[in-house]
Amino acid sequence: MIEWSSQGQSHTAHWRSESGAPAPRRVVAADDTLPADTAYRLACEGTGLLWTGDFQNARMLLQALMRRTDRKPAKAAAKAAKKAADATPAQAFHLHRQAQAQRARVLSSILIVLEGDYAIGLRRAPDLRQACAEAWGPAGGQRVVASLRELLGLVGAHEWRKKGVEVPALGAAPGNRIHPHYGVFSPVRGEYVDLVAQTPLPSKALAFDVGVGSGVLSALLARRGVQRVVATDQDPRAIACARENLQRLGVAGRVELLQTDLFPEGRAPLVVCNPPWLPARASSPIERAVYDEGSGMLRGFLAGLAAHLEPGGEGWLILSDLAEHLELRPRAQLLEWIAQAGLQVLGRHDVKPHHAKATDATDALHAARAAEVTSLWRLGAAQ
C-alpha cells in the first residue's frame, strides 16, 4: 500500500508496478508549485512524489527530471567517461545497465492515483482507461498508484497496438501488420524475420514455433505454406497477442496456440525459436524478450530440440551474437551447448542489423552493436 497526506488528510491506495519495483518508502504530496530542482533532489533520495496538481504539468516535470538526469556535472561526466573507457565490454554493459536502472528509479518518482475504474481525477488528465485495461486487465474497483512514466508507457503501447508494425516479409500492405500488445516484444527489428522468410523450408507439413511472442513467425510460416503450426509461449499476454494477430492476418486456422514452457508434445520436421539474445536479468516484462538470465531459454531449447525433431528435421535458432561482442557469452559456449544436446550445425545464414543504434556512435555499447550479426542456425540431430 501507498500512504500519503494531503491537506491534512491521510490517503492510501494499492501500489502497482509492472517492473516489480517496490513502493517508495517515503511519499509526499506534490503539485504545480514544486520546483524542478527540489523534485529532482527528492527523487534522487528515493522519495515518491504523489501528484495532486495539473496532469500536463506533471508531464512537464517529468521532462525536467529527464534533463537533470541526463545532464551530469563536468567532473562527474569526465569520471564516468574514463571509467567506461577503461572497462571491458562486459563491464561496460553492466555499467550501462546500472545507469539505466538508476535513471529509471529517478524518473519513476512522479506518482499518479487512478480510481477504481482507472480514471484519473486530475486537471487536464487524459482518459487512459482503455490503455490501462489493455495492459492490466479489467479495473478491480480499487484505487491504485502507478508512476507517471509507466502510465505513459501504457499509452505508447496502446498506440502501437492500434497502429501496428509493418512487416514486409508477410506480404504486400495492408495485410502485413503485426499489432503488439503491452509487454509483448514488437517485431521492429525485421532482420530476424527476413532470415525466416528466406531460408528454404525442410517441410511444409508441420512446424513448432517455440516462444510465439506477437505471432509474427507463426504467421510467416503459415504464409509460406506450412500447413500446421503449433506455437507455444508461457506468457498469457503473448498468447492473447498472437491469437489476435493470427486472426487478423487470416491464418488462425492453421496455427494452434498453447500456453506452456518451450516445446509442445510430439515431433516436427521444423522447430523454430527466437530466444532472448542477452544473458542478463530482465527488469520489466518487455525486457524478457531481450534478456534471458543465465541463457535459460536458449539452453532449454537446445537441450530439448533433438527429442522434438522428426528424423531429418531441422531446428532453426535465430540468435544475435551481441552477447559475444559484449563478452557475456563466448561462441565456444554456444557450440558446446549445441554438441552436448546431441545436435550438429547444418548451416547458418547471417545478416547485419539495420536498426538506428547500430550506427549511433554516442551509444554506450556502440562498438558491440556495430559488430553485431544476427544468424539463423540450422540445427539437426547429430549422426
C-alpha positions as CSV (number, residue, x, y, z in Angstrom):
1,M,0.0,0.0,0.0
2,I,1.0,3.6,-0.6
3,E,0.3,6.1,2.1
4,W,0.4,9.9,1.9
5,S,-1.1,13.1,3.4
6,S,-2.7,15.9,1.6
7,Q,-4.4,19.0,3.1
8,G,-4.3,17.4,6.5
9,Q,-6.0,14.1,5.4
10,S,-4.4,10.7,5.2
11,H,-4.8,8.6,2.0
12,T,-4.0,5.1,0.9
13,A,-4.0,3.2,-2.4
14,H,-2.6,0.0,-3.8
15,W,0.9,0.2,-5.3
16,R,1.1,-1.0,-9.0
17,S,4.5,-1.6,-10.7
18,E,4.8,-3.6,-13.9
19,S,8.6,-3.9,-13.3
20,G,8.1,-5.2,-9.8
21,A,9.8,-2.2,-8.3
22,P,9.0,-1.8,-4.6
23,A,6.8,1.1,-3.4
24,P,8.7,4.2,-2.3
25,R,9.4,4.1,1.4
26,R,8.5,7.8,1.7
27,V,5.7,9.6,-0.3
28,V,4.9,13.3,-0.2
29,A,2.1,15.1,-1.9
30,A,3.3,17.3,-4.8
31,D,1.7,19.9,-7.1
32,D,2.4,22.6,-9.6
33,T,4.3,24.7,-7.0
34,L,7.1,22.1,-6.6
35,P,10.3,23.4,-8.2
36,A,12.0,21.0,-10.5
37,D,15.3,21.2,-8.6
38,T,13.6,20.2,-5.4
39,A,11.7,17.4,-7.2
40,Y,15.0,16.1,-8.6
41,R,16.6,16.1,-5.1
42,L,13.7,14.3,-3.6
43,A,13.6,11.8,-6.4
44,C,17.3,11.0,-6.1
45,E,16.7,10.4,-2.4
46,G,14.1,7.8,-3.2
47,T,11.0,9.9,-2.3
48,G,7.8,9.3,-4.2
49,L,6.0,12.5,-5.4
50,L,2.3,11.8,-5.3
51,W,0.9,14.3,-7.8
52,T,-2.1,16.3,-6.9
53,G,-1.8,19.2,-9.4
54,D,-2.4,19.5,-13.2
55,F,-1.6,16.4,-15.1
56,Q,0.1,18.1,-18.0
57,N,2.3,19.9,-15.5
58,A,3.3,16.5,-14.2
59,R,4.4,15.6,-17.7
60,M,6.5,18.8,-17.9
61,L,8.1,18.0,-14.6
62,L,9.0,14.5,-15.8
63,Q,10.7,16.1,-18.8
64,A,12.6,18.4,-16.4
65,L,13.7,15.4,-14.4
66,M,14.9,13.7,-17.6
67,R,17.1,16.7,-18.5
68,R,18.6,16.8,-15.0
69,T,19.2,13.1,-15.0
70,D,21.0,13.2,-18.4
71,R,23.0,16.3,-17.6
72,K,25.9,15.3,-15.4
73,P,28.4,17.9,-13.9
74,A,31.6,18.1,-15.9
75,K,33.7,16.4,-13.3
76,A,31.3,13.5,-12.9
77,A,30.9,13.2,-16.6
78,A,34.7,13.0,-17.1
79,K,35.0,10.4,-14.4
80,A,32.2,8.3,-15.9
81,A,33.8,8.6,-19.4
82,K,37.2,7.4,-18.1
83,K,35.6,4.5,-16.2
84,A,33.7,3.5,-19.4
85,A,36.9,3.8,-21.5
86,D,38.9,1.6,-19.1
87,A,36.1,-1.0,-18.9
88,T,36.0,-4.4,-20.7
89,P,32.9,-4.9,-22.9
90,A,31.2,-6.9,-20.2
91,Q,31.9,-4.2,-17.6
92,A,30.7,-1.5,-20.0
93,F,27.4,-3.4,-20.4
94,H,26.9,-3.7,-16.7
95,L,27.7,-0.1,-16.1
96,H,25.2,0.8,-18.8
97,R,22.5,-1.4,-17.2
98,Q,23.2,0.2,-13.8
99,A,22.9,3.7,-15.2
100,Q,19.6,2.7,-16.9
101,A,18.3,1.3,-13.6
102,Q,19.3,4.5,-11.7
103,R,17.7,6.7,-14.3
104,A,14.5,4.7,-14.2
105,R,14.3,4.9,-10.4
106,V,14.6,8.7,-10.6
107,L,12.1,9.1,-13.4
108,S,9.6,6.8,-11.8
109,S,9.3,9.1,-8.7
110,I,6.2,11.0,-10.0
111,L,3.2,9.0,-8.9
112,I,-0.4,9.2,-10.2
113,V,-3.6,8.0,-8.4
114,L,-6.0,6.0,-10.6
115,E,-9.6,5.5,-9.3
116,G,-11.3,2.1,-9.2
117,D,-12.2,2.4,-12.9
118,Y,-8.7,3.6,-13.9
119,A,-9.9,7.2,-14.2
120,I,-7.5,10.0,-13.2
121,G,-9.0,12.8,-11.2
122,L,-6.5,15.5,-12.0
123,R,-6.9,18.7,-14.0
124,R,-6.3,18.1,-17.8
125,A,-5.9,14.4,-17.3
126,P,-6.4,12.2,-20.4
127,D,-8.7,9.2,-20.4
128,L,-6.3,6.3,-20.0
129,R,-8.9,3.7,-19.0
130,Q,-8.7,1.7,-22.2
131,A,-4.9,1.7,-22.3
132,C,-4.8,0.5,-18.6
133,A,-7.4,-2.2,-19.2
134,E,-5.5,-3.5,-22.2
135,A,-2.3,-3.7,-20.2
136,W,-3.6,-4.6,-16.7
137,G,-6.9,-6.3,-17.4
138,P,-10.3,-5.0,-16.2
139,A,-10.4,-2.5,-13.4
140,G,-10.9,-4.1,-10.0
141,G,-12.7,-1.2,-8.3
142,Q,-9.8,-0.3,-6.0
143,R,-7.7,2.8,-6.2
144,V,-4.1,2.2,-7.4
145,V,-1.0,4.3,-7.6
146,A,1.4,4.0,-10.5
147,S,4.4,6.0,-11.8
148,L,3.6,8.6,-14.5
149,R,6.4,7.1,-16.5
150,E,4.8,3.7,-16.5
151,L,1.4,5.2,-17.4
152,L,3.0,7.0,-20.4
153,G,4.4,3.6,-21.4
154,L,0.9,2.2,-21.4
155,V,-0.2,5.0,-23.7
156,G,2.7,4.3,-26.1
157,A,1.8,0.6,-26.1
158,H,-1.8,1.4,-26.8
159,E,-0.9,3.5,-29.8
160,W,1.4,0.7,-31.2
161,R,-1.4,-1.8,-30.7
162,K,-3.8,0.4,-32.7
163,K,-1.3,1.3,-35.5
164,G,0.6,-1.9,-35.8
165,V,4.1,-2.6,-37.2
166,E,4.6,-3.2,-40.9
167,V,6.4,-6.5,-41.6
168,P,7.2,-6.6,-45.3
169,A,8.1,-10.3,-45.2
170,L,4.4,-11.0,-44.5
171,G,3.5,-9.8,-48.0
172,A,2.0,-6.7,-49.5
173,A,0.4,-4.0,-47.4
174,P,-2.1,-3.6,-45.8
175,G,-2.2,-7.2,-44.7
176,N,1.3,-7.3,-43.3
177,R,1.0,-5.5,-40.0
178,I,1.6,-7.0,-36.5
179,H,-0.2,-5.3,-33.6
180,P,1.9,-5.8,-30.4
181,H,0.2,-5.9,-27.0
182,Y,1.7,-4.3,-23.9
183,G,4.6,-6.4,-22.6
184,V,5.0,-8.3,-25.8
185,F,8.0,-7.7,-28.0
186,S,7.4,-5.7,-31.2
187,P,9.0,-7.0,-34.4
188,V,10.6,-3.7,-35.1
189,R,13.9,-5.3,-36.0
190,G,13.0,-7.0,-39.2
191,E,16.2,-8.8,-40.0
192,Y,15.4,-11.9,-38.0
193,V,12.0,-12.1,-39.7
194,D,13.7,-11.8,-43.1
195,L,16.0,-14.7,-42.2
196,V,13.0,-17.0,-41.5
197,A,11.4,-15.7,-44.7
198,Q,14.4,-16.5,-46.9
199,T,15.7,-19.9,-45.6
200,P,14.4,-22.9,-47.5
201,L,11.8,-24.9,-45.6
202,P,12.7,-28.6,-44.9
203,S,8.9,-29.4,-44.9
204,K,5.6,-27.7,-45.2
205,A,3.7,-30.2,-43.2
206,L,4.2,-29.1,-39.6
207,A,6.3,-26.6,-37.7
208,F,6.7,-25.8,-34.0
209,D,7.2,-22.1,-33.0
210,V,8.8,-22.0,-29.6
211,G,8.2,-18.7,-27.9
212,V,5.5,-17.3,-30.2
213,G,5.5,-13.7,-28.9
214,S,3.5,-11.5,-31.2
215,G,2.9,-14.4,-33.6
216,V,4.9,-12.9,-36.4
217,L,7.0,-16.0,-37.1
218,S,3.9,-18.3,-36.9
219,A,2.1,-16.0,-39.3
220,L,5.1,-16.0,-41.7
221,L,5.4,-19.8,-41.7
222,A,1.7,-20.1,-42.5
223,R,2.1,-17.5,-45.2
224,R,5.0,-19.6,-46.6
225,G,2.7,-22.6,-47.0
226,V,3.3,-24.5,-43.8
227,Q,0.0,-26.4,-43.3
228,R,0.1,-26.6,-39.5
229,V,2.0,-24.6,-36.9
230,V,1.9,-25.4,-33.1
231,A,3.1,-22.3,-31.3
232,T,3.9,-22.0,-27.6
233,D,4.6,-19.3,-25.0
234,Q,4.4,-19.2,-21.2
235,D,3.2,-15.6,-21.2
236,P,-0.6,-15.3,-21.4
237,R,-0.2,-11.8,-22.9
238,A,1.8,-13.2,-25.7
239,I,-0.8,-15.9,-26.4
240,A,-3.6,-13.3,-26.5
241,C,-1.5,-11.0,-28.7
242,A,-0.6,-13.9,-31.1
243,R,-4.2,-15.0,-31.3
244,E,-5.4,-11.6,-32.3
245,N,-2.7,-11.1,-34.9
246,L,-3.2,-14.5,-36.4
247,Q,-6.9,-13.9,-36.7
248,R,-6.4,-10.5,-38.3
249,L,-3.9,-12.0,-40.8
250,G,-6.3,-14.8,-41.7
251,V,-4.1,-17.7,-40.7
252,A,-5.5,-18.6,-37.3
253,G,-7.0,-21.8,-38.7
254,R,-3.5,-23.2,-39.3
255,V,-1.9,-22.2,-36.0
256,E,-2.6,-23.9,-32.7
257,L,-1.6,-21.8,-29.6
258,L,-0.5,-23.4,-26.4
259,Q,0.4,-21.7,-23.1
260,T,3.3,-23.8,-22.0
261,D,7.1,-23.5,-21.5
262,L,9.2,-24.3,-24.5
263,F,8.1,-27.4,-26.5
264,P,4.7,-28.9,-27.3
265,E,4.3,-32.6,-27.2
266,G,5.5,-34.7,-30.2
267,R,7.9,-34.1,-33.0
268,A,8.0,-31.9,-36.1
269,P,10.2,-31.6,-39.2
270,L,10.8,-27.9,-38.4
271,V,11.2,-26.3,-34.9
272,V,11.8,-22.5,-34.8
273,C,12.9,-20.5,-31.8
274,N,14.0,-16.8,-31.4
275,P,15.0,-16.7,-27.8
276,P,16.2,-13.6,-25.9
277,W,19.6,-12.7,-27.0
278,L,21.4,-11.4,-23.9
279,P,22.1,-13.4,-20.8
280,A,21.2,-10.8,-18.2
281,R,18.3,-10.2,-15.8
282,A,15.2,-8.5,-17.2
283,S,13.9,-5.6,-15.2
284,S,10.4,-5.4,-16.8
285,P,8.1,-7.7,-18.8
286,I,9.1,-6.2,-22.2
287,E,12.8,-6.8,-21.4
288,R,12.1,-10.6,-21.2
289,A,12.2,-10.7,-25.0
290,V,15.8,-9.3,-24.9
291,Y,17.3,-10.6,-21.6
292,D,17.5,-14.3,-20.7
293,E,19.1,-14.7,-17.3
294,G,21.7,-17.5,-17.4
295,S,20.7,-18.2,-21.0
296,G,17.9,-20.3,-19.6
297,M,15.6,-20.3,-22.6
298,L,18.4,-20.8,-25.1
299,R,19.8,-23.7,-23.1
300,G,16.4,-25.3,-22.6
301,F,15.6,-25.1,-26.3
302,L,18.9,-26.7,-27.3
303,A,18.6,-29.4,-24.7
304,G,15.2,-30.4,-25.8
305,L,15.4,-29.9,-29.5
306,A,16.7,-33.3,-30.6
307,A,13.8,-35.1,-28.8
308,H,11.3,-32.9,-30.7
309,L,12.7,-33.2,-34.2
310,E,11.5,-35.8,-36.7
311,P,14.2,-37.8,-38.5
312,G,15.9,-35.4,-40.9
313,G,14.2,-32.4,-39.3
314,E,15.7,-29.0,-38.7
315,G,15.8,-26.7,-35.7
316,W,16.1,-23.0,-36.6
317,L,17.7,-21.0,-33.9
318,I,17.6,-17.2,-34.5
319,L,20.2,-15.5,-32.4
320,S,22.2,-12.3,-32.4
321,D,25.9,-12.5,-31.5
322,L,25.7,-9.3,-29.5
323,A,26.3,-11.3,-26.3
324,E,29.6,-12.4,-27.8
325,H,30.8,-8.9,-28.6
326,L,29.8,-7.8,-25.1
327,E,31.8,-10.8,-23.7
328,L,28.7,-12.1,-21.9
329,R,28.7,-15.5,-23.7
330,P,31.5,-16.8,-25.9
331,R,30.8,-18.5,-29.2
332,A,32.6,-21.6,-27.9
333,Q,30.0,-21.9,-25.1
334,L,27.2,-21.9,-27.6
335,L,28.9,-24.5,-29.8
336,E,29.5,-26.6,-26.7
337,W,25.8,-26.5,-25.7
338,I,24.9,-27.5,-29.2
339,A,27.2,-30.5,-29.1
340,Q,26.1,-31.5,-25.6
341,A,22.5,-31.6,-26.8
342,G,23.3,-34.1,-29.5
343,L,23.0,-31.6,-32.3
344,Q,25.0,-30.6,-35.3
345,V,25.2,-27.4,-37.3
346,L,23.7,-28.0,-40.7
347,G,24.3,-24.4,-41.9
348,R,24.0,-20.8,-40.9
349,H,22.5,-17.7,-42.5
350,D,23.8,-14.3,-41.3
351,V,22.6,-10.7,-41.7
352,K,23.8,-7.4,-40.3
353,P,21.2,-5.5,-38.2
354,H,20.0,-2.2,-39.7
355,H,18.5,-0.5,-36.6
356,A,19.4,3.0,-35.6
357,K,21.7,2.1,-32.6
358,A,24.0,0.1,-34.9
359,T,25.2,3.4,-36.3
360,D,24.9,5.6,-33.3
361,A,28.4,6.4,-32.1
362,T,27.1,8.1,-28.9
363,D,25.5,4.8,-27.7
364,A,27.3,3.3,-24.7
365,L,27.5,-0.1,-26.4
366,H,28.2,1.2,-29.9
367,A,31.3,-0.9,-30.6
368,A,29.4,-4.1,-29.9
369,R,26.3,-3.1,-31.7
370,A,28.3,-2.1,-34.8
371,A,29.9,-5.6,-35.0
372,E,26.6,-7.4,-34.3
373,V,25.4,-10.1,-36.6
374,T,22.0,-11.9,-36.4
375,S,22.1,-15.6,-37.5
376,L,19.7,-18.3,-38.3
377,W,21.4,-21.5,-37.2
378,R,20.1,-24.7,-38.9
379,L,20.5,-27.5,-36.4
380,G,19.9,-31.2,-36.8
381,A,20.3,-34.3,-34.7
382,A,23.9,-35.5,-34.6
383,Q,24.6,-38.5,-36.7
